Amino acid sequence: MDAIDERFAVYTVVLFLCSEIGMLAGATAGAVTFAVITAGIELAYWLGRVMEDGGQLGAATVEGE
């Protein structure tokens, strides 16, 4: 399972959970919950990519030292 499949699976579960919230608490509550959870997932994904990247902005070691 690659990253795209994992993200699709996670968003599918989030969509189902927020749909249940929408049925119980109202459409606005479901939509807001989906937006907040999605923003958190994307933030975690992008922060993880930045931390894994050993480029100029990451903590890279300098050869010869």
N, C-alpha and C positions, 0 to 999 in steps of 0.2 A: 504494500500500500504506500503510494507516494504522498507528498505533501498536499497535492490537490485533492486526492481522495479523502485524506484525513480531514481537511477543512470542510469538504462537502458533507462528510458524516457528522461532524460537530455542528455545522449550521443546520443540518436536518433535525438533529435532536433539539437544538435551541428553538427552531421554528415550531416544533411540536409542543414543547413546553410553554412557549409564549402564546400559542394558540389556545392551550388549556387555560392559561391565565386570562386571556381575552374572553373566553367563554364564561368564566366565573366572575371576573372583576370588571369587564367591559373592554371594548375594542381599544380605547385610548391607553388603558393600562397595559394591555398586551403589546401594543406598538411601542410604547415608551420602554417597556422592559426589554423587548427585542433590540431596540436601538442601543440601550445602555450595555447589554451583554455583548452585542456585536462589536461595539466600540472597544470594550475591554479585551475581547479576543483578538481583534486586529492590533491593538496596542501591544499586547503580549507577543504576538507574532512578529511585529516589526522590531520590537526591542530585542527579541531573540536573534533575529537576523543580524542586527547591528553588533550584538555581542559575539556572534560566531565569526563575523568578518574580521580578518586580521589585517585589514588594509590600513590606509594612512590614519584613519580616525580610531582604529582599534589599538589594543596594546600589543604592538609588534616588537620583536627583539631586533636589535641592530647587530649585524654581523661585524666581527672584529673587536667587539668589546668584551 
